[in-house]
Amino acid sequence: MSLKISAVCANLDVLAFDHSVQRICERLRDLYRCAQASSPRTFVNLDMEEHRDLALTTAAVTQVLEEDEFSGIDAGIVLQAYLPESHQTAAELCAWAVARHARAGGRLKIRIVKGANLAMELVDAELHGWNQAPYATKHEVRASRG
């Protein structure tokens, strides 16, 4: 099952980062418990919708999967390829996942997607007069190497 972070927890606020991560973690614990109790076990991928969700999502996933109750389960996270930060995040998650697997056996699947929100991110940046967070075009996304 693949869930967007907004489906797990609504009205997140990156300015209240710790509080938002805490709220996501509470929901993730419930999801992972239900997934592990199902037969067959349900695999959970946590997705994100926007650039602002990248740090929230990775913080929550790693925090919960570090807990003794969940350290041995397999889980997934989805990274958006159009976010330049996804390269570094993937490298950090890989290092973390190797250490976690050696310690407790749980595996992490990282799914890379092109991302359907590139156009929305560009419009949002333009409307607010911000520098755009993601790569500007799909060609740049495909050509990126981190």
DSSP file (Angstrom, degrees, kcal/mol; ACC not computed):
  #  RESIDUE AA STRUCTURE BP1 BP2  ACC     N-H-->O    O-->H-N    N-H-->O    O-->H-N    TCO  KAPPA ALPHA  PHI   PSI    X-CA   Y-CA   Z-CA
    1    1 A M              0   0    0      0, 0.0    44,-3.2     0, 0.0     2,-0.5   0.000 360.0 360.0 360.0 136.7    0.0    0.0    0.0
    2    2 A S  E     -a   45   0A   0     42,-0.2     2,-0.4    44,-0.1    44,-0.2  -0.968 360.0-175.6-117.4 123.6    1.3    3.4   -0.9
    3    3 A L  E     -a   46   0A   0     42,-2.7    44,-3.9    -2,-0.5     2,-0.2  -0.937  22.5-129.1-121.1 138.5    0.0    6.4    1.1
    4    4 A K  E >>  -a   47   0A   0     -2,-0.4     3,-1.3    42,-0.2     4,-1.1  -0.582  27.2-119.1 -79.3 148.4    0.7   10.1    0.7
    5    5 A I  H 3> S+     0   0    0     42,-1.3     4,-2.1     1,-0.3     3,-0.4   0.843 114.7  58.4 -57.3 -34.2    1.8   11.9    3.9
    6    6 A S  H 34 S+     0   0    0      1,-0.2    -1,-0.3     2,-0.2     5,-0.1   0.760 102.5  53.9 -69.0 -23.7   -1.3   14.1    3.6
    7    7 A A  H <4 S+     0   0    0     -3,-1.3    -1,-0.2     1,-0.2    -2,-0.2   0.749 110.8  46.8 -78.7 -23.8   -3.5   11.0    3.8
    8    8 A V  H  < S+     0   0    0     -4,-1.1     2,-0.3    -3,-0.4    -2,-0.2   0.844 131.9   6.4 -82.4 -37.3   -1.8    9.9    7.0
    9    9 A C  S  < S-     0   0    0     -4,-2.1     3,-0.3    -5,-0.2    -1,-0.3  -0.913  72.7-148.6-154.3 118.1   -2.0   13.3    8.7
   10   10 A A  S    S+     0   0    0     -2,-0.3    -3,-0.1     1,-0.2    -4,-0.0  -0.415  71.9  25.0 -87.0 162.2   -3.7   16.4    7.5
   11   11 A N  S    S+     0   0    0      1,-0.2    -1,-0.2    -2,-0.1     2,-0.2   0.875  74.1 178.5  56.3  47.0   -2.8   20.1    8.1
   12   12 A L        -     0   0    0     -3,-0.3     2,-0.5    11,-0.0    -1,-0.2  -0.500  14.4-154.7 -77.0 150.4    0.9   19.6    8.6
   13   13 A D    >   -     0   0    0      3,-0.3     3,-1.4    -2,-0.2     7,-0.4  -0.959  13.4-160.9-132.1 113.1    3.0   22.7    9.3
   14   14 A V  G >  S+     0   0    0     -2,-0.5     3,-0.7     1,-0.3    -1,-0.1   0.732  95.3  62.8 -66.2 -19.9    6.7   22.7    8.4
   15   15 A L  G 3  S+     0   0    0      1,-0.3    -1,-0.3     2,-0.1     2,-0.2   0.715 105.5  46.0 -76.0 -19.5    7.1   25.7   10.7
   16   16 A A  G <> S+     0   0    0     -3,-1.4     4,-2.8     1,-0.2    -3,-0.3  -0.503  80.6 158.0-111.7  58.3    6.0   23.4   13.5
   17   17 A F  H <>  +     0   0    0     -3,-0.7     4,-2.9     1,-0.2     5,-0.2   0.906  66.6  44.7 -54.6 -55.7    8.4   20.7   12.3
   18   18 A D  H  > S+     0   0    0      1,-0.2     4,-2.3     2,-0.2    -1,-0.2   0.895 115.3  48.7 -60.4 -41.0    8.8   18.6   15.5
   19   19 A H  H  > S+     0   0    0      2,-0.2     4,-2.1     1,-0.2    -1,-0.2   0.914 112.6  48.3 -64.8 -42.3    5.1   18.7   16.3
   20   20 A S  H  X S+     0   0    0     -4,-2.8     4,-2.4    -7,-0.4    -2,-0.2   0.915 111.6  49.2 -65.3 -42.9    4.2   17.7   12.7
   21   21 A V  H  X S+     0   0    0     -4,-2.9     4,-2.8    -5,-0.2    -1,-0.2   0.917 109.8  52.7 -61.6 -42.6    6.7   14.8   12.8
   22   22 A Q  H  X S+     0   0    0     -4,-2.3     4,-1.9    -5,-0.2    -1,-0.2   0.905 109.6  48.3 -59.2 -43.2    5.3   13.7   16.1
   23   23 A R  H  X S+     0   0    0     -4,-2.1     4,-1.6     2,-0.2    -1,-0.2   0.906 112.4  48.4 -65.2 -42.0    1.8   13.6   14.6
   24   24 A I  H  X S+     0   0    0     -4,-2.4     4,-2.8     1,-0.2    -2,-0.2   0.924 108.9  54.1 -63.2 -43.9    2.9   11.7   11.6
   25   25 A C  H  X S+     0   0    0     -4,-2.8     4,-2.5     1,-0.2    -1,-0.2   0.893 104.2  54.8 -58.6 -41.9    4.8    9.2   13.8
   26   26 A E  H  X S+     0   0    0     -4,-1.9     4,-1.4     1,-0.2    -1,-0.2   0.921 112.6  42.8 -57.7 -44.3    1.6    8.5   15.9
   27   27 A R  H  X S+     0   0    0     -4,-1.6     4,-2.5     1,-0.2    -2,-0.2   0.885 111.4  54.8 -70.6 -38.8   -0.3    7.6   12.7
   28   28 A L  H  X S+     0   0    0     -4,-2.8     4,-3.3     1,-0.2     5,-0.3   0.904 103.7  55.2 -62.2 -40.7    2.6    5.6   11.3
   29   29 A R  H  X S+     0   0    0     -4,-2.5     4,-2.3     1,-0.2    -1,-0.2   0.936 110.0  46.2 -57.4 -46.1    2.8    3.4   14.4
   30   30 A D  H  X S+     0   0    0     -4,-1.4     4,-2.4     2,-0.2    -1,-0.2   0.924 114.2  48.5 -61.9 -44.2   -0.9    2.6   14.0
   31   31 A L  H  X S+     0   0    0     -4,-2.5     4,-2.8     1,-0.2    -2,-0.2   0.934 112.1  47.4 -62.1 -47.3   -0.4    1.9   10.3
   32   32 A Y  H  X S+     0   0    0     -4,-3.3     4,-2.4     2,-0.2    -1,-0.2   0.884 111.4  51.8 -64.1 -38.2    2.6   -0.4   10.8
   33   33 A R  H  X S+     0   0    0     -4,-2.3     4,-1.7    -5,-0.3    -1,-0.2   0.943 113.0  44.3 -62.8 -46.7    0.8   -2.3   13.6
   34   34 A C  H  X S+     0   0    0     -4,-2.4     4,-1.1     1,-0.2    -2,-0.2   0.911 113.3  51.4 -63.2 -42.3   -2.2   -2.9   11.3
   35   35 A A  H  < S+     0   0    0     -4,-2.8     7,-1.9     1,-0.2     3,-0.3   0.896 111.6  46.5 -62.7 -41.0    0.0   -3.8    8.4
   36   36 A Q  H  < S+     0   0    0     -4,-2.4    -1,-0.2     1,-0.2    -2,-0.2   0.799 111.5  52.2 -71.9 -28.4    2.0   -6.3   10.5
   37   37 A A  H  < S+     0   0    0     -4,-1.7    -1,-0.2    -5,-0.2    -2,-0.2   0.657  92.1  95.1 -81.6 -16.3   -1.2   -7.9   11.9
   38   38 A S  S  < S-     0   0    0     -4,-1.1     4,-0.0    -3,-0.3    -3,-0.0  -0.341  81.1-106.5 -76.3 158.2   -2.7   -8.4    8.5
   39   39 A S  S    S+     0   0    0      1,-0.2     2,-0.2     2,-0.1    -3,-0.0  -0.962 111.9  24.4-132.2 116.0   -2.5  -11.7    6.7
   40   40 A P  S    S-     0   0    0      0, 0.0    -1,-0.2     0, 0.0    -3,-0.0   0.622 115.9-106.7 -69.1 164.2   -0.7  -11.6    4.4
   41   41 A R        -     0   0    0     -2,-0.2     2,-0.5    -5,-0.1    -5,-0.2  -0.282  30.6-127.8 -59.7 142.4    1.3   -8.8    5.8
   42   42 A T        -     0   0    0     -7,-1.9     2,-0.5    -8,-0.1    -4,-0.1  -0.805  13.3-138.8 -96.0 131.7    0.8   -5.4    4.1
   43   43 A F        -     0   0    0     -2,-0.5     2,-0.5    32,-0.1    32,-0.1  -0.775  17.8-150.1 -89.6 131.4    3.8   -3.5    2.9
   44   44 A V        -     0   0    0     -2,-0.5    32,-2.5    30,-0.4     2,-0.5  -0.908  13.1-172.9-110.5 122.8    3.6    0.2    3.5
   45   45 A N  E     -ab   2  76A   0    -44,-3.2   -42,-2.7    -2,-0.5     2,-0.6  -0.951  15.4-148.3-105.5 128.6    5.2    2.8    1.3
   46   46 A L  E     -ab   3  77A   0     30,-1.9    32,-2.5    -2,-0.5   -42,-0.2  -0.896  20.2-172.7-102.0 123.6    5.0    6.4    2.6
   47   47 A D  E     -a    4   0A   0    -44,-3.9   -42,-1.3    -2,-0.6     2,-0.3  -0.530  11.4-145.1-107.1 170.5    4.8    9.0   -0.2
   48   48 A M        -     0   0    0    -44,-0.2     3,-0.1    -2,-0.2     6,-0.0  -0.933   6.2-157.7-134.5 160.2    5.0   12.7   -0.2
   49   49 A E        +     0   0    0     -2,-0.3     2,-0.3     1,-0.2    -1,-0.1   0.736  69.8  27.4-108.3 -31.0    3.2   15.3   -2.4
   50   50 A E  S >  S-     0   0    0      1,-0.1     3,-1.5    70,-0.0     4,-0.4  -0.846  78.7-104.4-135.7 164.9    5.4   18.4   -2.1
   51   51 A H  T >  S+     0   0    0     -2,-0.3     3,-1.5     1,-0.3     4,-0.4   0.875 117.7  60.5 -53.5 -40.9    8.9   19.7   -1.6
   52   52 A R  T 3> S+     0   0    0      1,-0.3     4,-0.6     2,-0.1    -1,-0.3   0.705  98.7  59.0 -64.3 -19.0    7.9   20.8    1.9
   53   53 A D  H <> S+     0   0    0     -3,-1.5     4,-2.9     1,-0.2     5,-0.3   0.594  81.6  85.3 -86.4 -11.8    7.0   17.1    2.8
   54   54 A L  H <> S+     0   0    0     -3,-1.5     4,-2.4    -4,-0.4     5,-0.2   0.949  95.7  37.2 -58.7 -55.0   10.5   15.6    2.1
   55   55 A A  H  > S+     0   0    0     -4,-0.4     4,-2.3     1,-0.2     5,-0.2   0.885 117.5  52.1 -67.5 -38.3   12.1   16.3    5.5
   56   56 A L  H  X S+     0   0    0     -4,-0.6     4,-2.2     2,-0.2    -1,-0.2   0.933 112.2  46.2 -60.9 -45.7    8.9   15.6    7.4
   57   57 A T  H  X S+     0   0    0     -4,-2.9     4,-2.6     2,-0.2     5,-0.2   0.939 114.8  44.4 -65.2 -49.4    8.4   12.3    5.7
   58   58 A T  H  X S+     0   0    0     -4,-2.4     4,-2.3    -5,-0.3     5,-0.3   0.892 113.4  51.3 -66.3 -38.3   12.0   11.1    6.1
   59   59 A A  H  X S+     0   0    0     -4,-2.3     4,-2.1    -5,-0.2    -1,-0.2   0.932 113.5  44.4 -62.9 -45.1   12.2   12.2    9.7
   60   60 A A  H  X S+     0   0    0     -4,-2.2     4,-2.4    -5,-0.2     5,-0.3   0.931 114.0  48.6 -66.9 -45.8    9.0   10.4   10.6
   61   61 A V  H  X S+     0   0    0     -4,-2.6     4,-2.5     1,-0.2    -2,-0.2   0.946 115.5  43.1 -61.1 -49.2    9.8    7.2    8.8
   62   62 A T  H  X S+     0   0    0     -4,-2.3     4,-0.9    -5,-0.2    -1,-0.2   0.888 113.0  53.1 -67.2 -37.2   13.3    6.9   10.2
   63   63 A Q  H >X S+     0   0    0     -4,-2.1     4,-0.6    -5,-0.3     3,-0.5   0.950 114.3  40.3 -62.6 -48.6   12.2    7.8   13.7
   64   64 A V  H >< S+     0   0    0     -4,-2.4     3,-1.3     1,-0.2     6,-0.4   0.912 113.1  53.6 -69.1 -41.7    9.4    5.2   13.9
   65   65 A L  H 3< S+     0   0    0     -4,-2.5    -1,-0.2    -5,-0.3    -2,-0.2   0.625 102.6  60.4 -71.6 -10.4   11.5    2.5   12.2
   66   66 A E  H << S+     0   0    0     -4,-0.9    -1,-0.3    -3,-0.5    -2,-0.2   0.680  83.3 101.7 -82.3 -20.7   14.2    3.0   14.8
   67   67 A E  S XX S-     0   0    0     -3,-1.3     3,-1.5    -4,-0.6     4,-1.3  -0.371  84.9-118.7 -68.0 143.9   11.8    2.1   17.6
   68   68 A D  T 34 S+     0   0    0      1,-0.3     3,-0.5     2,-0.2     4,-0.4   0.858 111.8  57.1 -50.6 -42.4   12.3   -1.4   19.0
   69   69 A E  T 34 S+     0   0    0      1,-0.2    -1,-0.3     2,-0.1     3,-0.1   0.804 121.1  26.5 -60.9 -30.1    8.7   -2.4   18.0
   70   70 A F  T X4 S+     0   0    0     -3,-1.5     3,-1.3    -6,-0.4    -1,-0.2   0.376  89.7 100.6-116.3   2.1    9.3   -1.6   14.3
   71   71 A S  T 3< S+     0   0    0     -4,-1.3    35,-1.0    -3,-0.5    33,-0.2   0.739  87.2  45.6 -66.4 -21.8   13.1   -2.0   13.9
   72   72 A G  T 3  S+     0   0    0     -4,-0.4    -1,-0.3    33,-0.2    35,-0.2   0.431  91.8 100.4-100.9   1.6   12.7   -5.4   12.2
   73   73 A I  S <  S-     0   0    0     -3,-1.3     2,-0.4    33,-0.2    31,-0.1  -0.519  70.6-121.9 -88.8 156.4    9.9   -4.7    9.8
   74   74 A D        +     0   0    0     32,-0.2   -30,-0.4    -2,-0.2     2,-0.3  -0.789  42.6 158.3 -91.6 137.2   10.2   -4.0    6.1
   75   75 A A  E     - c   0 108A   0     32,-2.0    34,-2.5    -2,-0.4     2,-0.3  -0.917  24.3-135.4-150.1 172.6    8.8   -0.6    5.0
   76   76 A G  E     -bc  45 109A   0    -32,-2.5   -30,-1.9    -2,-0.3     2,-0.3  -0.918   6.8-162.1-137.3 161.8    9.1    1.8    2.1
   77   77 A I  E     -bc  46 110A   0     32,-2.3    34,-2.7    -2,-0.3     2,-0.5  -0.990  15.9-140.6-140.2 145.2    9.5    5.5    1.3
   78   78 A V  E     - c   0 111A   0    -32,-2.5     2,-0.4    -2,-0.3    34,-0.2  -0.926  14.5-163.4-111.2 128.5    8.9    7.2   -2.0
   79   79 A L  E     - c   0 112A   0     32,-2.9    34,-2.5    -2,-0.5     2,-0.6  -0.897  19.5-126.4-111.5 141.8   11.2   10.0   -3.1
   80   80 A Q  E >   - c   0 113A   0     -2,-0.4     3,-1.5    32,-0.2     6,-0.3  -0.760  10.6-152.1 -87.6 121.6   10.3   12.5   -5.9
   81   81 A A  T 3  S+     0   0    0     32,-3.9    33,-0.2    -2,-0.6    -1,-0.1   0.753  90.5  67.9 -65.6 -24.5   13.0   12.6   -8.5
   82   82 A Y  T 3  S+     0   0    0     32,-0.7    53,-2.4    31,-0.4    -1,-0.3   0.562  82.3  86.6 -76.6  -4.9   12.2   16.2   -9.4
   83   83 A L  S X  S-     0   0    0     -3,-1.5     3,-2.2    51,-0.2     4,-0.4  -0.850  70.5-151.1 -94.7 117.0   13.5   17.4   -6.0
   84   84 A P  T >> S+     0   0    0      0, 0.0     3,-1.1     0, 0.0     4,-0.5   0.832  95.7  62.3 -55.1 -32.1   17.3   18.0   -6.1
   85   85 A E  H 3> S+     0   0    0      1,-0.2     4,-2.5     2,-0.2     5,-0.2   0.663  83.0  80.4 -68.0 -15.7   17.5   17.2   -2.4
   86   86 A S  H <> S+     0   0    0     -3,-2.2     4,-2.7    -6,-0.3    -1,-0.2   0.821  85.0  59.5 -63.5 -30.1   16.2   13.6   -3.2
   87   87 A H  H <> S+     0   0    0     -3,-1.1     4,-1.9    -4,-0.4    -1,-0.2   0.964 111.6  38.5 -60.6 -52.2   19.7   12.6   -4.3
   88   88 A Q  H  X S+     0   0    0     -4,-0.5     4,-2.6     1,-0.2    -2,-0.2   0.895 115.5  53.5 -66.4 -40.8   21.3   13.4   -0.9
   89   89 A T  H  X S+     0   0    0     -4,-2.5     4,-2.8     1,-0.2    -1,-0.2   0.914 108.0  50.6 -61.5 -42.7   18.2   12.1    1.0
   90   90 A A  H  X S+     0   0    0     -4,-2.7     4,-2.5     2,-0.2    -1,-0.2   0.917 110.5  49.2 -61.4 -43.3   18.5    8.8   -0.9
   91   91 A A  H  X S+     0   0    0     -4,-1.9     4,-2.1     2,-0.2    -2,-0.2   0.921 113.3  46.6 -62.1 -43.8   22.2    8.5    0.0
   92   92 A E  H  X S+     0   0    0     -4,-2.6     4,-2.4     1,-0.2    -2,-0.2   0.906 112.7  49.5 -65.2 -42.0   21.4    9.2    3.7
   93   93 A L  H  X S+     0   0    0     -4,-2.8     4,-3.0    -5,-0.2    -2,-0.2   0.886 108.8  53.1 -65.0 -38.3   18.5    6.8    3.8
   94   94 A C  H  X S+     0   0    0     -4,-2.5     4,-2.3     2,-0.2    -2,-0.2   0.938 110.7  45.9 -61.9 -46.6   20.7    4.1    2.2
   95   95 A A  H  X S+     0   0    0     -4,-2.1     4,-1.9     1,-0.2    -2,-0.2   0.924 115.6  46.9 -62.2 -44.2   23.4    4.5    4.8
   96   96 A W  H  X S+     0   0    0     -4,-2.4     4,-2.6     1,-0.2    -2,-0.2   0.916 111.7  51.0 -62.3 -43.9   20.7    4.5    7.6
   97   97 A A  H  X S+     0   0    0     -4,-3.0     4,-2.7     1,-0.2    -2,-0.2   0.869 107.6  52.3 -65.5 -38.0   18.9    1.5    6.1
   98   98 A V  H  X S+     0   0    0     -4,-2.3     4,-2.2     2,-0.2    -1,-0.2   0.936 112.6  45.1 -62.9 -45.6   22.1   -0.6    5.9
   99   99 A A  H  X S+     0   0    0     -4,-1.9     4,-1.8     2,-0.2    -2,-0.2   0.908 114.1  49.2 -64.6 -41.9   22.9    0.1    9.6
  100  100 A R  H  X>S+     0   0    0     -4,-2.6     4,-3.1     2,-0.2     5,-0.7   0.917 110.8  50.0 -63.3 -43.9   19.3   -0.6   10.6
  101  101 A H  H  X5S+     0   0    0     -4,-2.7     4,-1.4     1,-0.2    -1,-0.2   0.908 110.8  49.3 -62.6 -42.4   19.3   -3.9    8.7
  102  102 A A  H  <5S+     0   0    0     -4,-2.2    -1,-0.2    -5,-0.2    -2,-0.2   0.864 117.5  42.2 -63.8 -35.3   22.6   -5.0   10.3
  103  103 A R  H  <5S+     0   0    0     -4,-1.8    -2,-0.2    -5,-0.2    -1,-0.2   0.891 139.2   0.2 -78.5 -43.0   21.2   -4.1   13.8
  104  104 A A  H  <5S-     0   0    0     -4,-3.1    -3,-0.2   -33,-0.2    -2,-0.2   0.533  89.0-115.0-133.0 -10.8   17.6   -5.5   13.5
  105  105 A G     << +     0   0    0     -4,-1.4    -4,-0.2    -5,-0.7   -33,-0.2   0.221  65.2 136.1  95.1 -16.0   17.0   -7.1   10.1
  106  106 A G        -     0   0    0    -35,-1.0     2,-0.3    -6,-0.4    -1,-0.3  -0.387  41.6-146.2 -68.7 144.2   14.3   -4.7    8.8
  107  107 A R        -     0   0    0    -35,-0.2   -32,-2.0    -2,-0.1     2,-0.5  -0.812   3.3-148.2-111.5 153.1   14.7   -3.5    5.2
  108  108 A L  E     -c   75   0A   0     -2,-0.3     2,-0.5   -34,-0.2   -32,-0.2  -0.983   5.9-155.9-120.6 126.4   13.8   -0.2    3.6
  109  109 A K  E     -c   76   0A   0    -34,-2.5   -32,-2.3    -2,-0.5     2,-0.6  -0.888   6.9-158.9 -98.7 127.9   12.7    0.0    0.0
  110  110 A I  E     -c   77   0A   0     -2,-0.5     2,-0.5   -34,-0.2   -32,-0.2  -0.937   6.2-165.0-107.7 118.1   13.3    3.4   -1.6
  111  111 A R  E     -c   78   0A   0    -34,-2.7   -32,-2.9    -2,-0.6     2,-0.5  -0.898   5.0-154.7-104.2 126.4   11.1    4.0   -4.6
  112  112 A I  E     -c   79   0A   0     -2,-0.5     2,-0.3   -34,-0.2   -32,-0.2  -0.884  16.2-179.5-102.6 126.7   12.0    6.9   -6.9
  113  113 A V  E     -c   80   0A   0    -34,-2.5   -32,-3.9    -2,-0.5   -31,-0.4  -0.912  37.2-125.5-124.0 152.6    9.2    8.5   -8.9
  114  114 A K        -     0   0    0     -2,-0.3   -32,-0.7   -34,-0.2    -1,-0.1   0.875  55.1-127.7 -61.5 -36.6    9.3   11.3  -11.5
  115  115 A G        -     0   0    0    -34,-0.1     3,-0.5     1,-0.1   -66,-0.1   0.433  12.1-135.6  92.4 129.4    6.7   13.0   -9.5
  116  116 A A  S    S+     0   0    0      1,-0.2     3,-0.3     2,-0.1     4,-0.3   0.462  93.7  70.6 -92.8  -2.7    3.4   14.4  -10.7
  117  117 A N     >  +     0   0    0      1,-0.2     4,-2.6     2,-0.1     5,-0.2   0.269  59.4 105.8-103.1  12.6    3.6   17.7   -8.9
  118  118 A L  H  > S+     0   0    0     -3,-0.5     4,-2.0     1,-0.2    -1,-0.2   0.938  84.9  46.2 -56.8 -48.8    6.4   19.4  -10.8
  119  119 A A  H  > S+     0   0    0     -3,-0.3     4,-2.3     1,-0.2    -1,-0.2   0.902 112.7  50.2 -62.4 -41.4    4.0   21.8  -12.6
  120  120 A M  H  > S+     0   0    0     -4,-0.3     4,-2.6     1,-0.2    -1,-0.2   0.899 109.0  51.8 -63.9 -41.0    2.2   22.6   -9.3
  121  121 A E  H  X S+     0   0    0     -4,-2.6     4,-2.1     1,-0.2    -1,-0.2   0.895 110.4  49.1 -62.4 -39.8    5.5   23.3   -7.5
  122  122 A L  H  X S+     0   0    0     -4,-2.0     4,-2.2    -5,-0.2    -2,-0.2   0.911 112.4  46.9 -67.3 -42.6    6.5   25.7  -10.4
  123  123 A V  H  X S+     0   0    0     -4,-2.3     4,-2.8     2,-0.2     5,-0.2   0.926 111.4  51.6 -64.3 -45.0    3.2   27.5  -10.3
  124  124 A D  H  X S+     0   0    0     -4,-2.6     4,-1.6     1,-0.2     6,-0.2   0.908 110.8  48.1 -59.9 -43.6    3.3   27.8   -6.5
  125  125 A A  H  X>S+     0   0    0     -4,-2.1     5,-2.7     1,-0.2     4,-0.8   0.915 112.8  48.3 -63.2 -43.3    6.8   29.3   -6.6
  126  126 A E  H ><5S+     0   0    0     -4,-2.2     3,-0.7     1,-0.2    -2,-0.2   0.914 109.4  52.4 -64.9 -42.7    5.8   31.8   -9.3
  127  127 A L  H 3<5S+     0   0    0     -4,-2.8    -1,-0.2     1,-0.2    -2,-0.2   0.835 116.9  39.3 -62.1 -33.1    2.7   32.9   -7.4
  128  128 A H  H 3<5S-     0   0    0     -4,-1.6    -1,-0.2    -5,-0.2    -2,-0.2   0.480 110.4-117.6 -96.8  -3.4    4.6   33.6   -4.2
  129  129 A G  T <<5 +     0   0    0     -4,-0.8    -3,-0.2    -3,-0.7     2,-0.2   0.792  66.7 143.5  71.9  27.3    7.7   35.1   -5.9
  130  130 A W      < -     0   0    0     -5,-2.7     2,-0.3    -6,-0.2    -1,-0.2  -0.566  60.4-102.9 -94.7 159.1    9.9   32.3   -4.6
  131  131 A N        -     0   0    0     -2,-0.2     2,-0.2    -3,-0.1    -1,-0.1  -0.634  51.8-103.8 -70.0 140.1   12.8   30.5   -6.3
  132  132 A Q        -     0   0    0     -2,-0.3   -10,-0.1     1,-0.1    -1,-0.1  -0.473  24.5-152.0 -72.2 139.4   11.5   27.2   -7.4
  133  133 A A  S    S+     0   0    0    -12,-0.2    -1,-0.1    -2,-0.2     3,-0.1   0.897  72.3  55.8 -77.6 -42.8   12.6   24.3   -5.3
  134  134 A P  S    S-     0   0    0      0, 0.0   -51,-0.2     0, 0.0   -52,-0.1  -0.277 102.8 -75.0 -87.0 174.2   12.5   21.5   -7.9
  135  135 A Y        -     0   0    0    -53,-2.4    -2,-0.1     1,-0.1     6,-0.0  -0.322  44.9-125.3 -58.1 152.7   14.3   21.2  -11.2
  136  136 A A  S    S+     0   0    0     -3,-0.1     2,-0.3    -4,-0.1    -1,-0.1   0.803  82.4  22.8 -78.5 -30.0   12.6   23.4  -13.8
  137  137 A T  S  > S-     0   0    0      1,-0.1     4,-1.6   -55,-0.0     5,-0.1  -0.899  74.0-115.7-135.6 162.1   11.9   20.8  -16.5
  138  138 A K  H  > S+     0   0    0     -2,-0.3     4,-2.5     1,-0.2     5,-0.2   0.835 116.5  60.3 -64.3 -32.5   11.4   17.0  -16.8
  139  139 A H  H  > S+     0   0    0      1,-0.2     4,-2.0     2,-0.2    -1,-0.2   0.921 104.2  48.9 -61.0 -43.4   14.6   17.0  -19.0
  140  140 A E  H  > S+     0   0    0      2,-0.2     4,-1.1     1,-0.2    -1,-0.2   0.877 109.6  53.0 -63.1 -36.9   16.6   18.4  -16.0
  141  141 A V  H >< S+     0   0    0     -4,-1.6     3,-0.7     1,-0.2    -2,-0.2   0.953 111.7  44.5 -61.9 -49.3   15.1   15.7  -13.7
  142  142 A R  H 3< S+     0   0    0     -4,-2.5    -1,-0.2     1,-0.2    -2,-0.2   0.823 115.5  48.3 -65.5 -31.5   16.1   12.9  -16.1
  143  143 A A  H 3< S+     0   0    0     -4,-2.0    -1,-0.2    -5,-0.2    -2,-0.2   0.606  87.2 111.3 -85.3 -12.0   19.6   14.4  -16.6
  144  144 A S    <<  +     0   0    0     -4,-1.1    -3,-0.0    -3,-0.7   -63,-0.0  -0.302  35.7 174.7 -68.4 146.3   20.3   14.9  -12.9
  145  145 A R              0   0    0     -2,-0.0    -1,-0.1     0, 0.0    -4,-0.0   0.295 360.0 360.0-131.0   4.2   22.9   12.8  -11.2
  146  146 A G              0   0    0    -58,-0.0    -2,-0.1     0, 0.0   -58,-0.0   0.492 360.0 360.0  75.3 360.0   23.0   14.4   -7.8
